[in-house]
């Protein structure tokens, strides 16, 4: 949500870019675990965020979820 506000975007505008309603954006901002992967990518692109993936360091593997 703060990234959206920093970008001076309304929920309605982001919803239009993502392809969902303003109400859905409001809900997703409160319940981020409910984003679909596609919605997450679209939301991040709309508000100017970047998602980066990289390999885990060897020491991190034993301390985190197996997936």
N, C-alpha and C positions, 0 to 999 in steps of 0.2 A: 504494500500500500504506500509506503513512504517513497518508493521509487516512482510510483505513478504521480504522487503529489509533487515531487521534485520536478517531474517533467511537465507539471501543470496540465495534466490530463484529467478529464472527468471519467467517472466509471462508465458513463454512457458512451463516451468516445472510445475508450478501451474496449468496451463490449462490442462496438461496431467493428473495430479492427480484428478482434478475436472471433467474432461471429456468434456472440451470445448476448443476452440481454444485460441491461444495467443491473438488474436484480441478481443475476447469476454472478456477475463480477463482485458485487457486494458480498454475496454468500462465500465465494471462493477466497476473497481477501480475509474473511473471518475463519474459514475452514480450508486452509491451504492443502491439507492432505487429500482433498477431494478433486483437485485439478487432474484432468487427464493429461497424459504426456503431451499430446497435441496442443491442448489449451495452455499448458505451462510454457511451451515453446512460443506460442503466439503471444501470450501475455508478456513474456520477457522481451520479445522483439518490439512489441507496441510501446513498452515503457522504457526501452533503451538499456535493458540488462542483457548480459551475455552469460551463457552457461558453458563452462569448460569441463571436459572430462580428461582424466589422466590416470595412469596406473598408480596403484597404491604402493607406498613404500613397504618393504618387507616387514618392518616392525608393526605396521598398522593392520596387517591381515589377521593377526590372532586376536586383536582387540575389538573388532567390529563385526557387523553382520556378514554372513558368508556370501551374500549376493552383492 
